[in-house]
Amino acid sequence: MTNATNILHVDMDAFYASVEQRDNPSLRGKPVVVGGNKRGVVAAASYEARKFGIRSAMPMKEAMRKCPNLVQINTRMSDYAAVSKQIFSIFLEFTPIIEKLSLDEAFLDVSNSIRLFGDEINIATKIKDSIFQQTGLTASIGIAPNKLVAKIASDLDKPDGIFFISNHNMQEVLDPLPVQVIPGIGPETLARLQRIKVFTVGDLRQTSKGHLEPIFGRFTKQAQEKAAGIDKRSVRPNRERKSISAEVTFNSDVFDRPIMYRELLKLAEQTSSRLRAEQLVAGTVHIKVRKADFSTSTRQCSLLPPNNLTKSVYTAALNLLDKWLTTYPDTELRLLGVGCSQLAPDIQTDLFSTDILANKANLEQTVDKIRARFGHTSLSRARSIDSEEIM
């Protein structure tokens, strides 16, 4: 940990959608969303799509209504994970103090890097340039004395920007911003604040404690500290990842088991590929099933020995699904998911006790590399392909 205060928040611009537009030039300039089918939600929206009011987590049906010409692309998580690995390798060229928030977002403490690379603005510029040169993608970077303000700053010059907030200009920049930029202020809290004429960060900072306590209660002081740009949290490298998962919402409810099994295999492939991309193994596999009436169940089992092989993850998930279907026969599924937890670093000398396991791991890593270079559909297991896809 460090007590220094030169923090970058790096946020890739519309990451999933940008990868799709990079890999398929015909999508450039078009409104693109990445995510599930018409009954799913938007995972990412290109900037062209955002002009129509489309955002992440929006139901796909609503997105389609807002933009009838919207291009919907299915997620390719293994491809995004491979690009993410490139990006985080670039971060490591400038600092080892990296807190990964997601595949496309991280905090970097560059306080000890300034002597080598120049000031924080120079470092941010070099990182952006390296990302673009190596991946063809753009990033927006916020620079500030702490994590809270750096994250706010990264949104102030999007896309492809750098925004610097120092202790000297902090209140000048923060005060006019809408109060909802403060983390934790959702729609209900926002409505209550607006009723007492608190519209901006400056309003929150300067409003009397007595007026705010009915809204924030014991968190009033913390809310006003955030409005003043106070954040004592340090960047936490090697942040523990709790789980990795993938799921699909079907276009229409699924009754046929062969279709369930095929989709389950695809989900197991996506999940295990992400494990390998992040150099992790899993000790637990779990499935998520949602019926047509929206009732949702989860089941889990141990994976012994812990590993990241597609076949192991799929076999465990298949056993869980079959047991669930025995309890709930003749059930139609709306959603199916596969996930892994109890994650640990992939130390092959401990994991692969036999040559067979080692050979399987090497084979799957080779497949990952081919897909990263030529696209996820360049190699597919026969069982995961719909017969209509090869007609």
C-alpha positions in Angstrom: 0.0 0.0 0.0 1.0 3.6 -0.4 0.2 7.0 1.2 0.9 8.9 -2.0 -1.9 10.6 -4.0 -1.4 10.3 -7.7 -4.3 8.0 -8.8 -5.5 7.2 -12.3 -8.8 5.7 -13.1 -8.6 4.1 -16.5 -11.9 3.3 -18.2 -12.1 1.8 -21.7 -14.6 3.5 -23.9 -17.6 1.3 -24.6 -15.3 -1.6 -24.3 -17.2 -4.6 -25.6 -18.9 -2.6 -28.4 -15.6 -1.0 -29.4 -13.9 -4.4 -29.7 -16.8 -5.5 -32.0 -16.4 -2.4 -34.1 -12.7 -2.9 -34.3 -13.0 -6.5 -35.4 -15.8 -5.8 -37.8 -15.2 -2.5 -39.7 -18.7 -2.7 -41.2 -20.0 -1.9 -37.7 -18.0 1.4 -37.3 -20.2 4.4 -37.1 -23.3 2.4 -36.5 -25.4 2.1 -33.3 -24.2 -1.2 -31.8 -25.1 -3.0 -28.6 -23.5 -6.1 -27.1 -25.6 -8.4 -25.1 -28.2 -11.1 -25.0 -31.1 -11.6 -27.3 -34.3 -9.6 -27.4 -35.3 -10.8 -24.0 -31.9 -10.0 -22.4 -30.2 -6.8 -21.4 -27.6 -4.5 -23.0 -24.1 -5.3 -21.7 -22.5 -2.5 -23.6 -23.5 0.2 -26.1 -21.4 2.1 -28.6 -21.4 5.9 -28.5 -23.5 5.9 -31.6 -26.1 3.9 -29.7 -25.9 6.1 -26.6 -27.1 9.1 -28.7 -30.5 7.3 -28.7 -30.5 7.1 -24.9 -29.4 3.4 -24.8 -27.3 2.4 -21.8 -25.9 -0.7 -20.1 -28.4 -2.9 -18.3 -31.3 -1.6 -20.3 -33.7 -4.3 -21.5 -32.9 -5.2 -25.1 -36.6 -4.6 -26.1 -36.4 -1.1 -24.8 -33.2 -0.5 -26.7 -34.7 -1.7 -29.9 -37.7 0.6 -29.5 -35.4 3.6 -29.0 -33.4 2.7 -32.1 -35.0 0.4 -34.7 -31.7 0.3 -36.7 -29.8 -1.0 -33.7 -27.2 -3.7 -34.4 -27.2 -6.4 -31.7 -24.1 -8.5 -31.2 -23.8 -11.6 -29.0 -21.1 -11.3 -26.3 -17.7 -12.9 -26.9 -16.3 -12.9 -23.4 -13.2 -14.9 -24.2 -12.2 -12.3 -26.8 -12.8 -9.4 -24.5 -10.8 -11.1 -21.8 -7.9 -11.6 -24.2 -7.9 -7.9 -25.0 -8.2 -7.0 -21.4 -5.1 -9.0 -20.6 -3.2 -6.9 -23.2 -4.4 -3.7 -21.6 -3.5 -4.7 -18.0 0.0 -5.8 -19.3 0.4 -2.1 -20.4 -0.6 -0.9 -17.0 2.1 -3.1 -15.5 4.7 -1.3 -17.6 4.0 1.9 -15.5 3.1 0.6 -12.0 2.5 -2.6 -10.1 -0.1 -1.0 -7.9 -3.2 -1.8 -9.9 -6.7 -2.4 -8.6 -8.8 -4.3 -11.2 -12.4 -3.3 -11.1 -13.5 -5.2 -14.3 -12.1 -6.3 -17.7 -12.1 -2.7 -18.8 -11.6 -0.6 -15.7 -8.9 -0.1 -13.1 -7.3 2.2 -10.6 -3.6 2.8 -10.8 -1.4 4.4 -8.2 1.5 6.0 -10.2 3.0 8.0 -7.3 6.2 6.0 -7.3 6.4 6.1 -11.1 6.7 9.8 -11.6 10.5 9.9 -11.4 10.7 7.3 -14.2 7.9 8.5 -16.6 7.2 12.1 -15.8 4.2 13.6 -14.1 0.8 11.9 -13.9 -0.6 13.6 -17.0 2.4 12.4 -19.0 1.9 8.8 -17.6 -1.8 8.9 -18.5 -0.9 10.1 -22.1 1.6 7.3 -22.5 -0.8 4.7 -21.3 -3.5 5.9 -23.7 -1.1 5.9 -26.6 0.1 2.4 -25.8 -3.4 1.0 -25.5 -4.3 2.5 -28.9 -1.1 1.3 -30.6 -1.4 -2.2 -29.3 -5.2 -2.7 -29.4 -6.7 0.0 -31.6 -9.0 1.0 -28.8 -9.4 4.2 -26.8 -9.6 4.9 -23.1 -10.6 7.7 -20.9 -8.5 8.5 -17.8 -9.3 10.5 -14.7 -6.4 11.8 -12.6 -6.9 12.9 -9.0 -5.5 12.7 -5.5 -7.8 9.8 -4.6 -10.0 7.0 -6.1 -13.4 8.7 -5.6 -12.4 11.9 -7.5 -10.4 10.0 -10.2 -13.4 7.9 -11.0 -15.6 11.0 -11.3 -12.9 12.7 -13.5 -12.7 9.9 -16.0 -16.3 10.6 -17.0 -15.7 14.3 -17.6 -13.9 14.0 -20.9 -15.3 10.9 -22.6 -14.5 9.3 -25.0 -10.8 9.3 -25.5 -9.9 11.9 -22.9 -7.8 12.8 -19.9 -9.2 14.9 -17.1 -7.0 16.1 -14.2 -8.4 17.2 -10.8 -5.9 18.4 -8.2 -6.4 19.6 -4.6 -6.2 23.2 -6.0 -9.2 23.0 -8.4 -11.2 20.2 -6.7 -14.1 22.2 -5.4 -14.2 24.4 -8.6 -14.7 21.2 -10.7 -16.8 19.2 -8.3 -19.3 21.8 -7.0 -21.2 22.4 -10.3 -21.6 18.7 -11.1 -25.0 17.0 -10.6 -25.2 15.4 -7.1 -25.9 12.0 -8.6 -22.2 11.7 -9.6 -21.5 10.8 -5.9 -21.5 7.0 -5.6 -24.5 5.7 -3.6 -27.0 8.3 -4.7 -29.7 6.4 -6.5 -33.1 7.6 -7.9 -34.9 7.5 -4.5 -32.2 9.4 -2.7 -31.9 11.9 -5.6 -35.6 12.6 -5.5 -35.4 13.3 -1.7 -32.4 15.6 -2.2 -34.1 17.5 -4.9 -37.1 18.1 -2.7 -34.8 20.0 -0.3 -33.1 21.9 -3.2 -29.9 19.9 -3.3 -29.1 19.6 -7.0 -25.3 19.7 -7.2 -22.3 18.4 -5.4 -21.7 21.9 -4.0 -25.2 21.9 -2.6 -24.6 18.7 -0.8 -21.3 19.9 0.5 -22.8 23.1 1.9 -26.2 22.1 3.1 -26.6 21.9 6.9 -26.2 18.5 8.5 -29.7 18.9 10.1 -31.3 19.0 6.6 -29.4 16.0 5.4 -29.7 13.6 8.3 -33.3 12.6 7.5 -32.0 11.4 4.1 -28.6 9.9 5.0 -28.9 9.2 8.7 -25.6 8.0 10.2 -24.0 8.3 6.7 -24.5 12.1 6.5 -20.9 12.9 7.4 -19.6 10.4 4.8 -21.9 11.8 2.1 -20.6 15.4 2.7 -17.0 14.2 2.8 -17.6 12.6 -0.6 -19.0 15.9 -1.8 -15.8 17.6 -0.6 -13.7 15.1 -2.5 -12.4 13.3 0.5 -11.6 9.6 0.1 -9.0 7.8 2.3 -9.1 4.5 0.5 -5.8 3.3 -1.1 -5.4 1.4 -4.3 -5.6 -2.3 -3.5 -3.5 -4.4 -5.9 -4.4 -8.0 -6.5 -8.0 -7.4 -5.6 -9.6 -10.8 -5.0 -12.0 -12.0 -7.7 -14.9 -13.8 -6.2 -16.5 -15.4 -9.2 -16.7 -15.6 -13.0 -19.8 -16.4 -14.9 -21.8 -16.3 -18.1 -25.5 -16.6 -18.8 -28.0 -16.5 -21.7 -31.6 -15.4 -21.9 -33.4 -17.4 -24.6 -35.4 -15.8 -27.3 -38.2 -18.1 -26.4 -38.6 -20.4 -23.4 -36.6 -23.7 -24.0 -38.1 -27.1 -23.3 -35.8 -29.4 -25.3 -32.9 -30.8 -23.3 -30.5 -31.0 -26.3 -30.8 -27.2 -26.7 -30.2 -26.7 -23.0 -27.1 -28.9 -23.1 -25.7 -27.1 -26.2 -26.2 -23.7 -24.5 -24.7 -25.1 -21.3 -21.6 -26.1 -23.2 -21.2 -22.7 -24.7 -21.6 -21.1 -21.3 -19.0 -23.5 -19.8 -16.6 -22.6 -22.6 -17.0 -18.8 -22.0 -16.5 -19.2 -18.3 -13.5 -21.5 -18.4 -11.9 -19.3 -21.1 -12.2 -16.3 -18.9 -10.7 -18.3 -16.0 -7.7 -19.1 -18.2 -7.4 -15.5 -19.5 -7.1 -14.3 -15.9 -4.9 -17.2 -14.9 -7.3 -18.6 -12.3 -8.6 -22.0 -11.4 -12.0 -22.7 -9.8 -12.9 -24.9 -6.9 -16.7 -24.6 -7.3 -19.1 -24.7 -10.3 -22.6 -23.3 -10.1 -25.6 -23.0 -12.4 -28.4 -20.5 -12.5 -31.8 -21.5 -14.0 -34.8 -19.2 -14.4 -38.1 -20.7 -15.4 -40.8 -19.1 -17.6 -42.5 -17.7 -14.5 -39.2 -15.8 -13.6 -38.6 -18.0 -10.5 -34.8 -18.5 -10.2 -32.8 -21.4 -8.7 -29.1 -21.9 -8.2 -27.1 -25.2 -7.6 -23.4 -25.7 -7.0 -20.8 -28.4 -6.5 -17.1 -28.7 -5.8 -14.6 -29.0 -8.7 -11.8 -31.4 -7.7 -9.1 -30.8 -8.3 -9.6 -27.1 -8.8 -9.0 -26.3 -12.5 -10.1 -24.2 -15.5 -10.8 -26.9 -18.1 -13.9 -26.6 -20.2 -14.7 -30.3 -20.0 -14.5 -30.2 -16.2 -16.7 -27.1 -15.8 -19.2 -28.5 -18.4 -19.4 -31.9 -16.8 -20.0 -30.5 -13.4 -22.6 -28.0 -14.7 -24.3 -30.8 -16.7 -24.7 -32.9 -13.6 -26.2 -30.0 -11.7 -28.6 -29.3 -14.5 -29.7 -32.9 -14.8 -30.3 -33.1 -11.1 -32.4 -29.9 -11.1 -34.4 -31.1 -14.1 -35.1 -34.4 -12.2 -36.7 -32.3 -9.5 -38.5 -30.0 -11.9 -39.4 -32.2 -14.9 -41.2 -30.7 -18.0 -39.9 -27.3 -17.1 -39.3 -24.5 -19.7 -36.3 -22.3 -19.1 -36.1 -18.6 -19.7 -32.5 -18.2 -18.7 -29.4 -20.4 -18.1 -26.1 -19.5 -16.5 -22.8 -21.2 -15.6 -20.4 -19.7 -13.0 -17.2 -20.6 -11.1 -16.2 -19.5 -7.7 -13.6 -20.3 -5.0 -11.0 -18.9 -7.3 -7.2 -19.2 -6.9 -4.1 -18.5 -9.0 -3.4 -21.1 -11.6 -0.2 -22.7 -10.4 0.2 -25.6 -12.9 3.0 -27.4 -10.9 0.4 -28.0 -8.2 -2.6 -28.4 -10.3 -1.6 -30.8 -13.1 -0.7 -34.0 -11.3 -0.9 -36.0 -14.5 0.3 -35.6 -18.1 -3.3 -36.0 -19.3 -4.5 -32.9 -17.4 -1.4 -31.0 -18.6 -2.0 -31.9 -22.2 -5.7 -30.8 -22.0 -4.7 -27.5 -20.4 -2.1 -26.8 -23.1 -4.7 -27.7 -25.8 -7.3 -25.3 -24.4 -4.8 -22.5 -24.1 -3.9 -23.0 -27.7 -7.5 -22.8 -28.7 -7.8 -19.6 -26.6 -4.9 -18.1 -28.5 -6.4 -19.0 -31.9 -9.8 -17.5 -30.9 -8.1 -14.3 -29.6 -6.4 -13.8 -33.0 -9.1 -15.0 -35.4 -12.3 -14.6 -33.4 -14.4 -16.8 -31.1 -16.1 -18.6 -34.0 -12.9 -19.7 -35.7 -12.9 -22.9 -33.5 -16.0 -24.5 -32.0 -16.9 -27.8 -30.4 -19.3 -29.7 -32.7 -21.8 -30.2 -29.8 -22.0 -26.4 -29.3 -23.1 -25.6 -32.9 -26.7 -25.3 -33.8 -27.5 -27.3 -36.9 -29.0 -24.2 -38.5 -25.6 -22.5 -38.2 -23.9 -24.9 -40.6 -26.6 -25.2 -43.2 
